[in-house]
């Protein structure tokens, strides 16, 4: 039996057991680190995001053709390929830390716009999986950086994947990317007993800009698949394609999370742990307040909604920074990851 077929059958078993797994699992992370914080205007690199000489894990790369996908083939009617290019294939980058032991069910973290922040996350894993401080420690999760399908904004493949208010991206990652990882020959040769956790609390997602909005939507629409969410400079604004089918239910796209429809406030509390961030000079920060593209206001309202609803939520406002500012990642990402995985256990 080939690896891909075997991996897909394994994932069908995961789907059947996942609900029971989540129901029987409980953690008590406490409220330490929850709340509203500000950083800056001066910034420095967190040493835990640098190479401290600790044992290194293994890196892998492979490609996935869009035409082979059943979910994002690159031929949706909402796209304008003559104006906004669509990739023929997307790159997938994997990092498995040294602390991972083959055969144990591995937690994982999806990184949008791969390779994205995989370099900083790789260093955080090398340093914090072996930390002696139980309050500053990370589990040996597998980092999976997934490249977007191309271009940006409305009528683009990236916009379709990231700004659409649906579960399509969650299903694409879960049903296609993760089985492809398990079936990859190089990864299987290095880790013949590799397993991914069946527990949705063991699956995180990180993204910036539309990737941040995508991270939230993956957890929001499919908390049975992904529950730990990180959104830096999240574009919780109206960037959904105007001709998308989802417009009927969510006419203002991700803006509906915090205003108008107020999805966060009016929906039942979901099993999610959420980090959000906004930069002082995020794109659209100085636009008219009544528009649906004011990113600063959107980020603030989203944070307020999570706080009011009582989620385990951490919000960081960064002074004197721009959209997806690398200085914010360099100073805060280690703290963000430690907070995000607080309470996790096998």
Protein Blocks (a to p, Z undefined) as FASTA:
>chain_A
ZZklmmmmmmmmmmmmmmmmmmmpccdebjnhiacddedjbdcddfklpcehiacddddd
ddddfklpcklnopafkbcfklmccdfbdcddddddfklcghiacdddddehifkjmmmm
mmmmmmmmmpcblklccddddddddddebiedehiaklmmmmpccfklmmmmmmmmmmmm
mmpmklmmmmmmbccdfbfklpccddehjlmmmmmmmmmmmmmlbccdcdehiacbcfbc
fkbfklmmmmnljmlmmgojlmmlmpccddddddddddfkbghklgcfkbckbfklmmmm
mmmmmmmnopacdddddehiaehifklmmmmmmmmmmmmmgoiaZZ
